[in-house]
Structures are given as C-alpha cells and as structure tokens.
C-alpha cells in the first residue's frame, strides 16, 4: 500500500457552502458566486493541530472529522479554525465508514499490522465529540466497504480478516442508541447458520446480488 505524505493538508471545495463561508477570515478567499454550482478548489492549507487525514467526514454540525494512523481523531471547526483531538476507540485506521441518518459516523474494521483486519466497530457522535465502541463483527476486516442502505442499516463487505485472508462474507448492522445496537444478519455462504433475512432485506440482497454469491436461493 502506498503511504500517504506525512504533511497533513486539506483542500476544501468551495461549493460546500457550510465550509466555504467560513474561509473569509481564516483561509483561502471565498469563491465567486459564478463558481458556486460548479465548485472550485481553494488554496491548500493546514488546519491547526491537524493530523494525516486518511479518513474524513463532513459532520452535520459543519465540522470535519479526521482520523488516520496516528491513533487520534481530529475534529476541525472551520468557523473558529480550531481543532480538537480525541483518542481513537481502537485500531480503526484502514477501516470503512459511513454517515448514519442521525448524523453519527459508523466505522467498521481497521488495521492491526500489515493487512490484518480487526473485527472492531465504533460510532462517533458529533453532539458529544465521543466514540462509542460497538459490537465486534463476525470476522475482521481491513479496508472493507460500509454502505448505508435504504432502510437505515449498514451493509459491510470485503476487506481482509485477522489472518490477512480475504473476507468473503458480508454483514448487516442495525444502528441504534447504545447499547441497543447489534448484528441482525450475517450474509454468509451458508445462511442456515445465521438468522434468515426478512422480505425487505432479501429484496435488497437479491437486487445487488442477483447471482446469489452471498446467499443461497434456498433462503426464499
């Protein structure tokens, strides 16, 4: 895996109005009105107390969440141009993340060493600037893909496991208010060892898996 440069740097698209509007006094000059629809890159700059932002997400409060291999999470406020650092909940660097409907950030997997992936999950709450560790997945995942589905669940697939072997299974996570969170379904090669999907879940699985790679047709 090619290593990213150490110098942390962020270039913000001016089309993101919530971020661009704050740059008048803190960063690059504001883009002209003519560029609002198409977007324009501002001058690269380094936020204070920043980190190498391998993973980033725009939070629903206008702040920017960043985390990487340093073992810490940085929350940058573009209005005040300040950065708060907190500890990561575990080895979440090289995991996959998505934004939940309520604005929280869900992270799955990560890296312990090499391409060995841990089964860790965690949720970041922008209201409290805290991570909450979630239930472990059925197996580890290094660089998986986490996708928010239409029914507000998280579909997680891919990555390499604790033994650095390809993880050929997929899992479905149901978010909730901790501790009421957990795995309701493991979409694996043998669905007889898991809770069977309901009609809505099966419809979604069939739509994106018409050949039955993750499920057997017998589950109907």
PyMOL commands that place a pseudoatom at each C-alpha (Angstrom):
pseudoatom trace, name=CA, resn=UNK, resi=1, chain=A, elem=C, hetatm=0, pos=[0.000, 0.000, 0.000]
pseudoatom trace, name=CA, resn=UNK, resi=2, chain=A, elem=C, hetatm=0, pos=[1.417, 3.356, -0.952]
pseudoatom trace, name=CA, resn=UNK, resi=3, chain=A, elem=C, hetatm=0, pos=[1.975, 5.518, 2.117]
pseudoatom trace, name=CA, resn=UNK, resi=4, chain=A, elem=C, hetatm=0, pos=[0.445, 8.959, 2.212]
pseudoatom trace, name=CA, resn=UNK, resi=5, chain=A, elem=C, hetatm=0, pos=[2.694, 12.014, 2.718]
pseudoatom trace, name=CA, resn=UNK, resi=6, chain=A, elem=C, hetatm=0, pos=[3.133, 12.981, 6.359]
pseudoatom trace, name=CA, resn=UNK, resi=7, chain=A, elem=C, hetatm=0, pos=[2.276, 16.635, 5.982]
pseudoatom trace, name=CA, resn=UNK, resi=8, chain=A, elem=C, hetatm=0, pos=[-1.463, 16.924, 6.711]
pseudoatom trace, name=CA, resn=UNK, resi=9, chain=A, elem=C, hetatm=0, pos=[-3.195, 19.041, 4.139]
pseudoatom trace, name=CA, resn=UNK, resi=10, chain=A, elem=C, hetatm=0, pos=[-6.785, 19.770, 3.250]
pseudoatom trace, name=CA, resn=UNK, resi=11, chain=A, elem=C, hetatm=0, pos=[-8.156, 21.484, 0.168]
pseudoatom trace, name=CA, resn=UNK, resi=12, chain=A, elem=C, hetatm=0, pos=[-11.830, 22.330, 0.585]
pseudoatom trace, name=CA, resn=UNK, resi=13, chain=A, elem=C, hetatm=0, pos=[-14.273, 22.536, -2.292]
pseudoatom trace, name=CA, resn=UNK, resi=14, chain=A, elem=C, hetatm=0, pos=[-15.838, 25.974, -2.242]
pseudoatom trace, name=CA, resn=UNK, resi=15, chain=A, elem=C, hetatm=0, pos=[-19.140, 24.512, -3.375]
pseudoatom trace, name=CA, resn=UNK, resi=16, chain=A, elem=C, hetatm=0, pos=[-19.662, 23.191, 0.174]
pseudoatom trace, name=CA, resn=UNK, resi=17, chain=A, elem=C, hetatm=0, pos=[-21.258, 26.384, 1.416]
pseudoatom trace, name=CA, resn=UNK, resi=18, chain=A, elem=C, hetatm=0, pos=[-21.153, 25.475, 5.091]
pseudoatom trace, name=CA, resn=UNK, resi=19, chain=A, elem=C, hetatm=0, pos=[-17.377, 25.219, 4.912]
pseudoatom trace, name=CA, resn=UNK, resi=20, chain=A, elem=C, hetatm=0, pos=[-16.580, 27.816, 2.288]
pseudoatom trace, name=CA, resn=UNK, resi=21, chain=A, elem=C, hetatm=0, pos=[-18.476, 30.590, 4.039]
pseudoatom trace, name=CA, resn=UNK, resi=22, chain=A, elem=C, hetatm=0, pos=[-16.109, 30.388, 6.993]
pseudoatom trace, name=CA, resn=UNK, resi=23, chain=A, elem=C, hetatm=0, pos=[-12.956, 30.921, 4.977]
pseudoatom trace, name=CA, resn=UNK, resi=24, chain=A, elem=C, hetatm=0, pos=[-13.363, 34.686, 4.622]
pseudoatom trace, name=CA, resn=UNK, resi=25, chain=A, elem=C, hetatm=0, pos=[-11.198, 35.367, 7.653]
pseudoatom trace, name=CA, resn=UNK, resi=26, chain=A, elem=C, hetatm=0, pos=[-9.432, 32.058, 8.259]
pseudoatom trace, name=CA, resn=UNK, resi=27, chain=A, elem=C, hetatm=0, pos=[-8.336, 30.530, 4.983]
pseudoatom trace, name=CA, resn=UNK, resi=28, chain=A, elem=C, hetatm=0, pos=[-8.497, 30.825, 1.190]
pseudoatom trace, name=CA, resn=UNK, resi=29, chain=A, elem=C, hetatm=0, pos=[-10.577, 33.602, -0.311]
pseudoatom trace, name=CA, resn=UNK, resi=30, chain=A, elem=C, hetatm=0, pos=[-14.268, 32.913, -0.857]
pseudoatom trace, name=CA, resn=UNK, resi=31, chain=A, elem=C, hetatm=0, pos=[-15.196, 31.657, -4.312]
pseudoatom trace, name=CA, resn=UNK, resi=32, chain=A, elem=C, hetatm=0, pos=[-17.170, 33.912, -6.602]
pseudoatom trace, name=CA, resn=UNK, resi=33, chain=A, elem=C, hetatm=0, pos=[-20.911, 33.402, -6.999]
pseudoatom trace, name=CA, resn=UNK, resi=34, chain=A, elem=C, hetatm=0, pos=[-20.319, 32.141, -10.532]
pseudoatom trace, name=CA, resn=UNK, resi=35, chain=A, elem=C, hetatm=0, pos=[-18.422, 29.130, -9.135]
pseudoatom trace, name=CA, resn=UNK, resi=36, chain=A, elem=C, hetatm=0, pos=[-20.989, 28.044, -6.557]
pseudoatom trace, name=CA, resn=UNK, resi=37, chain=A, elem=C, hetatm=0, pos=[-22.675, 25.490, -8.833]
pseudoatom trace, name=CA, resn=UNK, resi=38, chain=A, elem=C, hetatm=0, pos=[-19.530, 24.033, -10.363]
pseudoatom trace, name=CA, resn=UNK, resi=39, chain=A, elem=C, hetatm=0, pos=[-17.209, 24.297, -7.351]
pseudoatom trace, name=CA, resn=UNK, resi=40, chain=A, elem=C, hetatm=0, pos=[-13.608, 25.452, -7.282]
pseudoatom trace, name=CA, resn=UNK, resi=41, chain=A, elem=C, hetatm=0, pos=[-10.556, 24.319, -5.329]
pseudoatom trace, name=CA, resn=UNK, resi=42, chain=A, elem=C, hetatm=0, pos=[-9.170, 26.825, -2.852]
pseudoatom trace, name=CA, resn=UNK, resi=43, chain=A, elem=C, hetatm=0, pos=[-5.519, 27.202, -1.903]
pseudoatom trace, name=CA, resn=UNK, resi=44, chain=A, elem=C, hetatm=0, pos=[-4.272, 24.180, 0.094]
pseudoatom trace, name=CA, resn=UNK, resi=45, chain=A, elem=C, hetatm=0, pos=[-3.741, 24.919, 3.781]
pseudoatom trace, name=CA, resn=UNK, resi=46, chain=A, elem=C, hetatm=0, pos=[-3.106, 23.043, 7.014]
pseudoatom trace, name=CA, resn=UNK, resi=47, chain=A, elem=C, hetatm=0, pos=[-5.633, 23.357, 9.869]
pseudoatom trace, name=CA, resn=UNK, resi=48, chain=A, elem=C, hetatm=0, pos=[-4.108, 23.886, 13.323]
pseudoatom trace, name=CA, resn=UNK, resi=49, chain=A, elem=C, hetatm=0, pos=[-3.248, 20.771, 15.319]
pseudoatom trace, name=CA, resn=UNK, resi=50, chain=A, elem=C, hetatm=0, pos=[-4.212, 18.626, 12.328]
pseudoatom trace, name=CA, resn=UNK, resi=51, chain=A, elem=C, hetatm=0, pos=[-3.353, 15.017, 11.534]
pseudoatom trace, name=CA, resn=UNK, resi=52, chain=A, elem=C, hetatm=0, pos=[-2.805, 12.968, 8.392]
pseudoatom trace, name=CA, resn=UNK, resi=53, chain=A, elem=C, hetatm=0, pos=[-6.456, 12.688, 7.409]
pseudoatom trace, name=CA, resn=UNK, resi=54, chain=A, elem=C, hetatm=0, pos=[-6.713, 9.259, 5.781]
pseudoatom trace, name=CA, resn=UNK, resi=55, chain=A, elem=C, hetatm=0, pos=[-10.413, 9.176, 6.712]
pseudoatom trace, name=CA, resn=UNK, resi=56, chain=A, elem=C, hetatm=0, pos=[-12.624, 12.275, 6.628]
pseudoatom trace, name=CA, resn=UNK, resi=57, chain=A, elem=C, hetatm=0, pos=[-16.319, 13.082, 7.003]
pseudoatom trace, name=CA, resn=UNK, resi=58, chain=A, elem=C, hetatm=0, pos=[-18.298, 16.332, 6.979]
pseudoatom trace, name=CA, resn=UNK, resi=59, chain=A, elem=C, hetatm=0, pos=[-20.405, 16.303, 10.150]
pseudoatom trace, name=CA, resn=UNK, resi=60, chain=A, elem=C, hetatm=0, pos=[-23.963, 17.605, 10.377]
pseudoatom trace, name=CA, resn=UNK, resi=61, chain=A, elem=C, hetatm=0, pos=[-22.772, 20.473, 12.576]
pseudoatom trace, name=CA, resn=UNK, resi=62, chain=A, elem=C, hetatm=0, pos=[-20.434, 21.796, 9.880]
pseudoatom trace, name=CA, resn=UNK, resi=63, chain=A, elem=C, hetatm=0, pos=[-17.276, 20.447, 11.488]
pseudoatom trace, name=CA, resn=UNK, resi=64, chain=A, elem=C, hetatm=0, pos=[-14.900, 17.996, 9.803]
pseudoatom trace, name=CA, resn=UNK, resi=65, chain=A, elem=C, hetatm=0, pos=[-13.977, 14.635, 11.329]
pseudoatom trace, name=CA, resn=UNK, resi=66, chain=A, elem=C, hetatm=0, pos=[-10.498, 13.298, 10.531]
pseudoatom trace, name=CA, resn=UNK, resi=67, chain=A, elem=C, hetatm=0, pos=[-8.641, 10.191, 11.646]
pseudoatom trace, name=CA, resn=UNK, resi=68, chain=A, elem=C, hetatm=0, pos=[-5.676, 8.155, 10.455]
pseudoatom trace, name=CA, resn=UNK, resi=69, chain=A, elem=C, hetatm=0, pos=[-2.789, 6.024, 11.677]
pseudoatom trace, name=CA, resn=UNK, resi=70, chain=A, elem=C, hetatm=0, pos=[-1.682, 8.394, 14.443]
pseudoatom trace, name=CA, resn=UNK, resi=71, chain=A, elem=C, hetatm=0, pos=[-4.204, 6.798, 16.813]
pseudoatom trace, name=CA, resn=UNK, resi=72, chain=A, elem=C, hetatm=0, pos=[-6.164, 10.001, 17.366]
pseudoatom trace, name=CA, resn=UNK, resi=73, chain=A, elem=C, hetatm=0, pos=[-9.230, 11.664, 15.869]
pseudoatom trace, name=CA, resn=UNK, resi=74, chain=A, elem=C, hetatm=0, pos=[-9.247, 15.356, 14.989]
pseudoatom trace, name=CA, resn=UNK, resi=75, chain=A, elem=C, hetatm=0, pos=[-12.424, 17.455, 14.800]
pseudoatom trace, name=CA, resn=UNK, resi=76, chain=A, elem=C, hetatm=0, pos=[-11.795, 20.671, 12.862]
pseudoatom trace, name=CA, resn=UNK, resi=77, chain=A, elem=C, hetatm=0, pos=[-14.108, 23.675, 13.226]
pseudoatom trace, name=CA, resn=UNK, resi=78, chain=A, elem=C, hetatm=0, pos=[-13.832, 25.777, 10.029]
pseudoatom trace, name=CA, resn=UNK, resi=79, chain=A, elem=C, hetatm=0, pos=[-15.662, 28.723, 11.620]
pseudoatom trace, name=CA, resn=UNK, resi=80, chain=A, elem=C, hetatm=0, pos=[-13.237, 29.194, 14.510]
pseudoatom trace, name=CA, resn=UNK, resi=81, chain=A, elem=C, hetatm=0, pos=[-10.358, 27.462, 12.698]
pseudoatom trace, name=CA, resn=UNK, resi=82, chain=A, elem=C, hetatm=0, pos=[-9.662, 25.302, 15.744]
pseudoatom trace, name=CA, resn=UNK, resi=83, chain=A, elem=C, hetatm=0, pos=[-9.057, 21.569, 16.075]
pseudoatom trace, name=CA, resn=UNK, resi=84, chain=A, elem=C, hetatm=0, pos=[-9.931, 19.276, 18.958]
pseudoatom trace, name=CA, resn=UNK, resi=85, chain=A, elem=C, hetatm=0, pos=[-8.179, 15.916, 19.316]
pseudoatom trace, name=CA, resn=UNK, resi=86, chain=A, elem=C, hetatm=0, pos=[-9.559, 12.798, 20.995]
pseudoatom trace, name=CA, resn=UNK, resi=87, chain=A, elem=C, hetatm=0, pos=[-8.270, 9.215, 21.182]
pseudoatom trace, name=CA, resn=UNK, resi=88, chain=A, elem=C, hetatm=0, pos=[-9.452, 6.638, 18.675]
pseudoatom trace, name=CA, resn=UNK, resi=89, chain=A, elem=C, hetatm=0, pos=[-11.630, 3.835, 20.110]
pseudoatom trace, name=CA, resn=UNK, resi=90, chain=A, elem=C, hetatm=0, pos=[-9.232, 1.240, 18.711]
pseudoatom trace, name=CA, resn=UNK, resi=91, chain=A, elem=C, hetatm=0, pos=[-7.296, 0.412, 15.520]
pseudoatom trace, name=CA, resn=UNK, resi=92, chain=A, elem=C, hetatm=0, pos=[-9.870, 1.973, 13.145]
pseudoatom trace, name=CA, resn=UNK, resi=93, chain=A, elem=C, hetatm=0, pos=[-7.260, 3.243, 10.654]
pseudoatom trace, name=CA, resn=UNK, resi=94, chain=A, elem=C, hetatm=0, pos=[-7.793, 1.492, 7.291]
pseudoatom trace, name=CA, resn=UNK, resi=95, chain=A, elem=C, hetatm=0, pos=[-11.420, 0.655, 8.079]
pseudoatom trace, name=CA, resn=UNK, resi=96, chain=A, elem=C, hetatm=0, pos=[-14.573, 1.685, 6.272]
pseudoatom trace, name=CA, resn=UNK, resi=97, chain=A, elem=C, hetatm=0, pos=[-17.050, 4.307, 7.427]
pseudoatom trace, name=CA, resn=UNK, resi=98, chain=A, elem=C, hetatm=0, pos=[-20.407, 5.793, 6.519]
pseudoatom trace, name=CA, resn=UNK, resi=99, chain=A, elem=C, hetatm=0, pos=[-22.729, 8.513, 7.849]
pseudoatom trace, name=CA, resn=UNK, resi=100, chain=A, elem=C, hetatm=0, pos=[-25.862, 7.328, 9.660]
pseudoatom trace, name=CA, resn=UNK, resi=101, chain=A, elem=C, hetatm=0, pos=[-29.237, 9.080, 9.136]
pseudoatom trace, name=CA, resn=UNK, resi=102, chain=A, elem=C, hetatm=0, pos=[-28.957, 10.867, 12.512]
pseudoatom trace, name=CA, resn=UNK, resi=103, chain=A, elem=C, hetatm=0, pos=[-25.536, 12.301, 11.627]
pseudoatom trace, name=CA, resn=UNK, resi=104, chain=A, elem=C, hetatm=0, pos=[-23.375, 9.884, 13.592]
pseudoatom trace, name=CA, resn=UNK, resi=105, chain=A, elem=C, hetatm=0, pos=[-20.366, 8.279, 11.889]
pseudoatom trace, name=CA, resn=UNK, resi=106, chain=A, elem=C, hetatm=0, pos=[-20.205, 4.479, 11.799]
pseudoatom trace, name=CA, resn=UNK, resi=107, chain=A, elem=C, hetatm=0, pos=[-16.767, 2.868, 11.387]
pseudoatom trace, name=CA, resn=UNK, resi=108, chain=A, elem=C, hetatm=0, pos=[-16.097, -0.824, 10.706]
pseudoatom trace, name=CA, resn=UNK, resi=109, chain=A, elem=C, hetatm=0, pos=[-12.801, -2.694, 10.678]
pseudoatom trace, name=CA, resn=UNK, resi=110, chain=A, elem=C, hetatm=0, pos=[-9.318, -1.237, 10.565]
pseudoatom trace, name=CA, resn=UNK, resi=111, chain=A, elem=C, hetatm=0, pos=[-5.730, -2.425, 10.797]
pseudoatom trace, name=CA, resn=UNK, resi=112, chain=A, elem=C, hetatm=0, pos=[-3.618, -4.069, 13.470]
pseudoatom trace, name=CA, resn=UNK, resi=113, chain=A, elem=C, hetatm=0, pos=[-0.487, -4.854, 11.442]
pseudoatom trace, name=CA, resn=UNK, resi=114, chain=A, elem=C, hetatm=0, pos=[0.139, -5.293, 7.723]
pseudoatom trace, name=CA, resn=UNK, resi=115, chain=A, elem=C, hetatm=0, pos=[-3.214, -6.121, 6.138]
pseudoatom trace, name=CA, resn=UNK, resi=116, chain=A, elem=C, hetatm=0, pos=[-4.585, -7.894, 9.214]
pseudoatom trace, name=CA, resn=UNK, resi=117, chain=A, elem=C, hetatm=0, pos=[-8.048, -6.511, 9.924]
pseudoatom trace, name=CA, resn=UNK, resi=118, chain=A, elem=C, hetatm=0, pos=[-9.700, -6.405, 13.370]
pseudoatom trace, name=CA, resn=UNK, resi=119, chain=A, elem=C, hetatm=0, pos=[-13.460, -7.015, 13.821]
pseudoatom trace, name=CA, resn=UNK, resi=120, chain=A, elem=C, hetatm=0, pos=[-13.920, -3.659, 15.602]
pseudoatom trace, name=CA, resn=UNK, resi=121, chain=A, elem=C, hetatm=0, pos=[-16.852, -1.300, 15.046]
pseudoatom trace, name=CA, resn=UNK, resi=122, chain=A, elem=C, hetatm=0, pos=[-17.385, 2.152, 16.550]
pseudoatom trace, name=CA, resn=UNK, resi=123, chain=A, elem=C, hetatm=0, pos=[-19.766, 5.111, 16.284]
pseudoatom trace, name=CA, resn=UNK, resi=124, chain=A, elem=C, hetatm=0, pos=[-18.752, 8.782, 16.560]
pseudoatom trace, name=CA, resn=UNK, resi=125, chain=A, elem=C, hetatm=0, pos=[-21.352, 11.184, 17.963]
pseudoatom trace, name=CA, resn=UNK, resi=126, chain=A, elem=C, hetatm=0, pos=[-20.838, 14.805, 16.797]
pseudoatom trace, name=CA, resn=UNK, resi=127, chain=A, elem=C, hetatm=0, pos=[-23.050, 16.053, 19.648]
pseudoatom trace, name=CA, resn=UNK, resi=128, chain=A, elem=C, hetatm=0, pos=[-20.568, 14.888, 22.281]
pseudoatom trace, name=CA, resn=UNK, resi=129, chain=A, elem=C, hetatm=0, pos=[-17.332, 14.507, 20.250]
pseudoatom trace, name=CA, resn=UNK, resi=130, chain=A, elem=C, hetatm=0, pos=[-17.011, 10.950, 21.512]
pseudoatom trace, name=CA, resn=UNK, resi=131, chain=A, elem=C, hetatm=0, pos=[-16.536, 7.484, 20.059]
pseudoatom trace, name=CA, resn=UNK, resi=132, chain=A, elem=C, hetatm=0, pos=[-18.603, 4.558, 21.352]
pseudoatom trace, name=CA, resn=UNK, resi=133, chain=A, elem=C, hetatm=0, pos=[-17.248, 1.080, 20.663]
pseudoatom trace, name=CA, resn=UNK, resi=134, chain=A, elem=C, hetatm=0, pos=[-19.830, -1.172, 19.039]
pseudoatom trace, name=CA, resn=UNK, resi=135, chain=A, elem=C, hetatm=0, pos=[-20.161, -4.961, 18.904]
pseudoatom trace, name=CA, resn=UNK, resi=136, chain=A, elem=C, hetatm=0, pos=[-17.437, -6.855, 17.073]
pseudoatom trace, name=CA, resn=UNK, resi=137, chain=A, elem=C, hetatm=0, pos=[-18.185, -8.185, 13.621]
pseudoatom trace, name=CA, resn=UNK, resi=138, chain=A, elem=C, hetatm=0, pos=[-18.168, -11.913, 12.878]
pseudoatom trace, name=CA, resn=UNK, resi=139, chain=A, elem=C, hetatm=0, pos=[-14.655, -11.580, 11.443]
pseudoatom trace, name=CA, resn=UNK, resi=140, chain=A, elem=C, hetatm=0, pos=[-12.008, -8.916, 10.978]
pseudoatom trace, name=CA, resn=UNK, resi=141, chain=A, elem=C, hetatm=0, pos=[-11.924, -6.505, 8.042]
pseudoatom trace, name=CA, resn=UNK, resi=142, chain=A, elem=C, hetatm=0, pos=[-9.045, -4.428, 6.668]
pseudoatom trace, name=CA, resn=UNK, resi=143, chain=A, elem=C, hetatm=0, pos=[-10.331, -1.764, 4.253]
pseudoatom trace, name=CA, resn=UNK, resi=144, chain=A, elem=C, hetatm=0, pos=[-13.926, -3.015, 3.914]
pseudoatom trace, name=CA, resn=UNK, resi=145, chain=A, elem=C, hetatm=0, pos=[-16.763, -1.089, 2.310]
pseudoatom trace, name=CA, resn=UNK, resi=146, chain=A, elem=C, hetatm=0, pos=[-19.546, 0.196, 4.566]
pseudoatom trace, name=CA, resn=UNK, resi=147, chain=A, elem=C, hetatm=0, pos=[-22.739, 1.285, 2.794]
pseudoatom trace, name=CA, resn=UNK, resi=148, chain=A, elem=C, hetatm=0, pos=[-25.870, 2.826, 4.322]
pseudoatom trace, name=CA, resn=UNK, resi=149, chain=A, elem=C, hetatm=0, pos=[-28.924, 1.035, 2.929]
pseudoatom trace, name=CA, resn=UNK, resi=150, chain=A, elem=C, hetatm=0, pos=[-32.362, 2.476, 2.182]
pseudoatom trace, name=CA, resn=UNK, resi=151, chain=A, elem=C, hetatm=0, pos=[-33.746, 1.022, 5.441]
pseudoatom trace, name=CA, resn=UNK, resi=152, chain=A, elem=C, hetatm=0, pos=[-31.050, 2.797, 7.507]
pseudoatom trace, name=CA, resn=UNK, resi=153, chain=A, elem=C, hetatm=0, pos=[-28.924, -0.281, 8.150]
pseudoatom trace, name=CA, resn=UNK, resi=154, chain=A, elem=C, hetatm=0, pos=[-25.237, -0.632, 7.263]
pseudoatom trace, name=CA, resn=UNK, resi=155, chain=A, elem=C, hetatm=0, pos=[-24.117, -3.259, 4.752]
pseudoatom trace, name=CA, resn=UNK, resi=156, chain=A, elem=C, hetatm=0, pos=[-20.453, -4.196, 5.255]
pseudoatom trace, name=CA, resn=UNK, resi=157, chain=A, elem=C, hetatm=0, pos=[-18.495, -6.276, 2.775]
pseudoatom trace, name=CA, resn=UNK, resi=158, chain=A, elem=C, hetatm=0, pos=[-14.947, -7.035, 1.671]
pseudoatom trace, name=CA, resn=UNK, resi=159, chain=A, elem=C, hetatm=0, pos=[-11.621, -6.497, 3.374]
pseudoatom trace, name=CA, resn=UNK, resi=160, chain=A, elem=C, hetatm=0, pos=[-9.096, -8.955, 4.797]
pseudoatom trace, name=CA, resn=UNK, resi=161, chain=A, elem=C, hetatm=0, pos=[-9.565, -10.694, 8.139]
pseudoatom trace, name=CA, resn=UNK, resi=162, chain=A, elem=C, hetatm=0, pos=[-7.407, -11.166, 11.250]
pseudoatom trace, name=CA, resn=UNK, resi=163, chain=A, elem=C, hetatm=0, pos=[-5.225, -13.629, 9.327]
pseudoatom trace, name=CA, resn=UNK, resi=164, chain=A, elem=C, hetatm=0, pos=[-4.773, -11.284, 6.352]
pseudoatom trace, name=CA, resn=UNK, resi=165, chain=A, elem=C, hetatm=0, pos=[-7.029, -13.511, 4.239]
pseudoatom trace, name=CA, resn=UNK, resi=166, chain=A, elem=C, hetatm=0, pos=[-9.836, -12.170, 2.020]
pseudoatom trace, name=CA, resn=UNK, resi=167, chain=A, elem=C, hetatm=0, pos=[-13.116, -11.924, 3.936]
pseudoatom trace, name=CA, resn=UNK, resi=168, chain=A, elem=C, hetatm=0, pos=[-15.687, -13.336, 1.526]
pseudoatom trace, name=CA, resn=UNK, resi=169, chain=A, elem=C, hetatm=0, pos=[-18.701, -12.710, 3.777]
pseudoatom trace, name=CA, resn=UNK, resi=170, chain=A, elem=C, hetatm=0, pos=[-20.896, -9.669, 4.227]
pseudoatom trace, name=CA, resn=UNK, resi=171, chain=A, elem=C, hetatm=0, pos=[-22.696, -8.423, 7.323]
pseudoatom trace, name=CA, resn=UNK, resi=172, chain=A, elem=C, hetatm=0, pos=[-25.688, -6.213, 8.026]
pseudoatom trace, name=CA, resn=UNK, resi=173, chain=A, elem=C, hetatm=0, pos=[-25.669, -3.905, 11.039]
pseudoatom trace, name=CA, resn=UNK, resi=174, chain=A, elem=C, hetatm=0, pos=[-28.692, -2.258, 12.654]
pseudoatom trace, name=CA, resn=UNK, resi=175, chain=A, elem=C, hetatm=0, pos=[-27.757, 1.066, 14.301]
pseudoatom trace, name=CA, resn=UNK, resi=176, chain=A, elem=C, hetatm=0, pos=[-29.471, 2.245, 17.448]
pseudoatom trace, name=CA, resn=UNK, resi=177, chain=A, elem=C, hetatm=0, pos=[-28.841, 4.137, 20.652]
pseudoatom trace, name=CA, resn=UNK, resi=178, chain=A, elem=C, hetatm=0, pos=[-26.117, 2.282, 22.578]
pseudoatom trace, name=CA, resn=UNK, resi=179, chain=A, elem=C, hetatm=0, pos=[-26.228, -0.314, 23.944]
pseudoatom trace, name=CA, resn=UNK, resi=180, chain=A, elem=C, hetatm=0, pos=[-29.176, -1.270, 21.712]
pseudoatom trace, name=CA, resn=UNK, resi=181, chain=A, elem=C, hetatm=0, pos=[-27.015, -1.929, 18.677]
pseudoatom trace, name=CA, resn=UNK, resi=182, chain=A, elem=C, hetatm=0, pos=[-26.010, -5.169, 17.051]
pseudoatom trace, name=CA, resn=UNK, resi=183, chain=A, elem=C, hetatm=0, pos=[-25.765, -7.521, 14.114]
pseudoatom trace, name=CA, resn=UNK, resi=184, chain=A, elem=C, hetatm=0, pos=[-29.137, -8.778, 12.940]
pseudoatom trace, name=CA, resn=UNK, resi=185, chain=A, elem=C, hetatm=0, pos=[-27.890, -10.740, 9.966]
pseudoatom trace, name=CA, resn=UNK, resi=186, chain=A, elem=C, hetatm=0, pos=[-24.701, -12.241, 8.615]
pseudoatom trace, name=CA, resn=UNK, resi=187, chain=A, elem=C, hetatm=0, pos=[-24.950, -12.706, 4.878]
pseudoatom trace, name=CA, resn=UNK, resi=188, chain=A, elem=C, hetatm=0, pos=[-22.583, -15.624, 4.527]
pseudoatom trace, name=CA, resn=UNK, resi=189, chain=A, elem=C, hetatm=0, pos=[-22.051, -18.600, 2.224]
pseudoatom trace, name=CA, resn=UNK, resi=190, chain=A, elem=C, hetatm=0, pos=[-24.218, -20.750, 4.470]
pseudoatom trace, name=CA, resn=UNK, resi=191, chain=A, elem=C, hetatm=0, pos=[-27.287, -18.797, 5.610]
pseudoatom trace, name=CA, resn=UNK, resi=192, chain=A, elem=C, hetatm=0, pos=[-28.532, -21.800, 7.617]
pseudoatom trace, name=CA, resn=UNK, resi=193, chain=A, elem=C, hetatm=0, pos=[-26.073, -20.782, 10.348]
pseudoatom trace, name=CA, resn=UNK, resi=194, chain=A, elem=C, hetatm=0, pos=[-27.483, -17.252, 10.522]
pseudoatom trace, name=CA, resn=UNK, resi=195, chain=A, elem=C, hetatm=0, pos=[-30.797, -15.541, 11.091]
pseudoatom trace, name=CA, resn=UNK, resi=196, chain=A, elem=C, hetatm=0, pos=[-32.669, -15.596, 7.793]
pseudoatom trace, name=CA, resn=UNK, resi=197, chain=A, elem=C, hetatm=0, pos=[-33.367, -12.240, 6.121]
pseudoatom trace, name=CA, resn=UNK, resi=198, chain=A, elem=C, hetatm=0, pos=[-36.843, -10.776, 6.191]
pseudoatom trace, name=CA, resn=UNK, resi=199, chain=A, elem=C, hetatm=0, pos=[-38.664, -9.916, 2.960]
pseudoatom trace, name=CA, resn=UNK, resi=200, chain=A, elem=C, hetatm=0, pos=[-37.292, -6.365, 2.692]
pseudoatom trace, name=CA, resn=UNK, resi=201, chain=A, elem=C, hetatm=0, pos=[-33.729, -7.439, 3.444]
pseudoatom trace, name=CA, resn=UNK, resi=202, chain=A, elem=C, hetatm=0, pos=[-33.935, -10.292, 0.967]
pseudoatom trace, name=CA, resn=UNK, resi=203, chain=A, elem=C, hetatm=0, pos=[-35.267, -7.975, -1.740]
pseudoatom trace, name=CA, resn=UNK, resi=204, chain=A, elem=C, hetatm=0, pos=[-32.298, -5.644, -1.250]
pseudoatom trace, name=CA, resn=UNK, resi=205, chain=A, elem=C, hetatm=0, pos=[-29.847, -8.545, -1.252]
pseudoatom trace, name=CA, resn=UNK, resi=206, chain=A, elem=C, hetatm=0, pos=[-31.327, -10.006, -4.436]
pseudoatom trace, name=CA, resn=UNK, resi=207, chain=A, elem=C, hetatm=0, pos=[-31.212, -6.621, -6.147]
pseudoatom trace, name=CA, resn=UNK, resi=208, chain=A, elem=C, hetatm=0, pos=[-27.472, -6.248, -5.563]
pseudoatom trace, name=CA, resn=UNK, resi=209, chain=A, elem=C, hetatm=0, pos=[-26.635, -9.959, -5.584]
pseudoatom trace, name=CA, resn=UNK, resi=210, chain=A, elem=C, hetatm=0, pos=[-28.738, -11.492, -8.394]
pseudoatom trace, name=CA, resn=UNK, resi=211, chain=A, elem=C, hetatm=0, pos=[-26.374, -14.461, -8.780]
pseudoatom trace, name=CA, resn=UNK, resi=212, chain=A, elem=C, hetatm=0, pos=[-26.684, -15.455, -5.118]
pseudoatom trace, name=CA, resn=UNK, resi=213, chain=A, elem=C, hetatm=0, pos=[-22.979, -15.009, -4.351]
pseudoatom trace, name=CA, resn=UNK, resi=214, chain=A, elem=C, hetatm=0, pos=[-23.704, -14.087, -0.703]
pseudoatom trace, name=CA, resn=UNK, resi=215, chain=A, elem=C, hetatm=0, pos=[-26.923, -16.047, -0.240]
pseudoatom trace, name=CA, resn=UNK, resi=216, chain=A, elem=C, hetatm=0, pos=[-28.364, -19.309, -1.479]
pseudoatom trace, name=CA, resn=UNK, resi=217, chain=A, elem=C, hetatm=0, pos=[-31.557, -19.341, -3.450]
pseudoatom trace, name=CA, resn=UNK, resi=218, chain=A, elem=C, hetatm=0, pos=[-32.919, -21.803, -0.907]
pseudoatom trace, name=CA, resn=UNK, resi=219, chain=A, elem=C, hetatm=0, pos=[-33.343, -18.910, 1.588]
pseudoatom trace, name=CA, resn=UNK, resi=220, chain=A, elem=C, hetatm=0, pos=[-36.502, -17.826, -0.248]
for i in range(1, 220): cmd.bond("trace and resi %d" % i, "trace and resi %d" % (i + 1))
show_as sticks, trace
zoom trace
